[in-house]
Amino acid sequence: MSLVEFEQTADVGHIILNRPEAGNSVNPALIDDLGKAVDAACAAPVRSILIEARGANFSLGGDVRHLAVVGDGVAAELHDMATRFHVAQLRLCQLPVPIIAAVRGNVIGGGFGLALSTDFLICSDTARFATGYSRLGLSADAGVSYFLTRAVGARRATALLIDARFVPADEAIAIGIADRQVPDADLDEAAESWATELAAGPTSAFAAIKRLTGEARTSSLAPQLDRETTEITALAGRKDVIAAISAIAAREKPVFEG
């Protein structure tokens, strides 16, 4: 049984954490299967990705029991685990399609980083987010320091990493960690509906937007304006975009091929 599965429903790819008996905690085997699931997502003809998890918790973060067994070798083990997790995560982030995380229960450590690395995050009212690392005397991995800083700002990210407190769903929405909150019973249906809606949209435009916002983190204004001109001009030459403009002008629903 794979600890991370990939499934496809129509144009939506599903990456599913599947270690519910251990709270989807991250161990070497789960990281191996995450890499395989991401590879499958990259190869599949999907127009959006939905990351979800089986069980009551999205992820409890690093498997502390596994690390305890490693003992004096924990530094080497964490180096290997973080490196391989980051390879899969970076490959996921480079996908040119919109990615949604649907989370419930505890979202901690590496699981928090995985959720934060998506384009959209929808949570149930049971969700609780925590960095967790400092409780073990550790700092961060899975991009938590990067994505959390982008989401909430450097000062608040530093505080959340240091005090490692749990952030409830309502606060996560308020400070920019999550985008939507729904009752727990509605999470799966709401996330699937959102992913399907995105898959029907102008995915070439979504890819261009992701490239632009990625470059904007380190770009000055003039080159960013040049990139905007390049991207919007390329999109405007697409047949489906030309047809969409005509459809919207005629108050009809546009249909996008890419």
N, C-alpha and C positions, 0 to 999 in steps of 0.2 A: 504494500500500500504506500503510495506516495504521500509524503508529508506536506507537499504543496502541489496542487493539481492545476492543470489547465484544461478548460472546457470552452467551447464556442457555441453560442446561441445566436443564430443569424449573423449579424455584423458585430456582435459584442463578444469580446474575449474575457473569460473569467479566470483570474488567478486566485486560487482558494487555499488559504492556510488550513491544513488538515491534521492538526495534532491536538484535538480538543481535550483529550484526557490530561494533557500537560499544559493546558491554557495556551496552546500554540507558542510555547516558549521556544527560543531559538537555540538549537544545537547544531553540530556539524552536518548531520543528516538532513535537517530541514534546510540548511543553507544550500546543500547540494541540490535538493529538489527545487528550491526557489530558482536557482540558476537554470535548471532544465525547464521549468515553467515559463520563465522569462524568454528563454530561447524559443520555446514553442509559440509564445505570443508574438515574438518578432517575425516568425516565419508564417504566421497565419494571416489570411486576408481579412483582418478585422478593422473596424473604423472607430472603435472605442474599447477601453479596457476597464474592467471593474475588479478591484481587489477586495476580497472579502474573507471571512474566516468562519469555520464551523465551531460551534460551541458557544459558551456564555461570554468568552473573552476574545477580543481580537488578538492580543498577544501579551504575555507577561514579560516579554523581553528576554534577555539572555537566560539560558537554563542554568540557574545557580547550582543545582545538584550536580550537573555535569562538570561545572568548573571546580566544585569542591573536590570531586574525585580526582581531577587532574593535579591538585595540590601545588607543589613547587613549580610545575610546568605551566601554570596558568598564564604567564605573560606570553609565552610562545603560542599557547593555544588561542588566546584572544587575538594575537596578531594574525594567525591563520584564519580564524573565523571572520574577523573584521574585514580582512583583505578580500576574501571570497564573497562575503555579503556585499561589499562595496562594488565589486565587479558586476554582480547581477543588478544591483540598484542603479548603477550608472547606465547600464544597457537599457534598463526599463525607462529611465528618465529621458533617454535619447529617442524613444519611440515618437513618431510624428503624429500620434493620435491622442485625443483627450483621455486622461486616466482619472478614475474616481476611486477613492477608498470608502468603503462602507464599514463602520466600526461600531461595536457595542462592548459593554463591559470594560475591563481594564485594557488600556493601550499604553504600554510601558516600554522604555528603552529602545531596542532595535525595532520592535513593532511600531513604536511611536514614530521612529525615523522613516520606516517604510510608508506609513500613512501620510506623513508630512510631505513625502517626496512626490505625491500625486498632484494633479492639477486641481482637483476638487475633493473635499472631504465631507461626507454626510455621516452623522452619528445618531445613534438612538439616545433616548433620555437616560439610559443606563451607563453611558460612556463616562470613563474617568481617565484622564491623560496624566502621565507622569514621566519625567526623564529617568529617574530611578538610580542613575549611575553613582551619584555622590554617596548614596547610602552604603555602597560597597567600597567607597574610597576611590572611585573611578571618575573619569571625565565624560566622554561621549564617543559614540560611533554611529554608524548608520545615517550619517548626515544630520544628526539632531542639532548640532551646534550651528550648522549652515541653514537648514530649512526653518528651524525655530526662530533664528535671528531674522530671517526674511519675513516670517509671518507676524512676529510680535515686536520686533525691535531688539537692539542689542542689550539694553538695560534689563528689560523684562525676561529675555532669554537667559541672561546670566543668572538672574534670580531663580528662575525655574530650574536651571541646571544645578544650582548650589543647594537650594532648599528641598528640591525633589518632591514637592508636595503634589497631591492629586488635584487636578483641575476638573471640576464637573462640567457636564455638557453645556449648561447655560453659560458659564464663564468662558468656555472654549469658543463658543459662538461670539461672545462679546469682544474678546481680545484678538480674534482673527485666526485661531487654530483651526476651527471648523467652519464650514459654509452653511450647512443646513442641519437642523435637528428635527427628528420625528419620533413619535412613540415607538418603543422597541418592536411592537408587533407589526409596525408598518415599514421597518427598515429595509427588508429584503425587496419588497415590491417597489418602494420608492427609489431605491438605488438602481434597480433594473430598469425602471421607467426612465430615469435620468440618463443612464448609459445608452439606452435605445434612442432617446431623443438626440443625444449628441452624435450618435452614429449616423443619424439621418441628416445631419447638418453639413456645412461646408468644411469638410475635414482638411482640405488643402489650406484654407484660410486659418483653421485652428493650428496647423503645423507652422505656418508663417508667424502667427501670433506668438507661439511658444519660442520660436527662434528669436523674434524681436525682443521679447521680455527677458530672455536669457542673455542676450547681448547687452541689454540696457543696464545690467548690473555693473558692468565695467566700462561702458562706453561714455564718451562725451557727446554733447548734443549734435554737433555737425555730422559726424559719421553715422549717428543713429538716424538722423533725418534722411541721409542717403540710403540707408538700409530700408527705411520705410518706403521710400520712393521705388526702390527696386522690387520689394515684395508686393506692393499693391499693384504695380504695373504688370508684373508677371501674372498675378491672379486675374486681373481685368482682361487678359488675353484668352482666358479659358472659355470654351464654348458654354459650359454650364453656368458660368458666372454671367455671361452676356444674356443667356436665356433667363436667368434668375432676375436680372435687372428689369427685363421686359415684363416678366411675370408679376413682379411686385408693382411695377407701374400700372399694370392692368388689374391690380388687386387680386391676383391669383397666387396660389401657394407655389414657391419655387421648389425645384427638385435638383439636388446636387449629386454629382457623380464622384467628386473628390473633395 
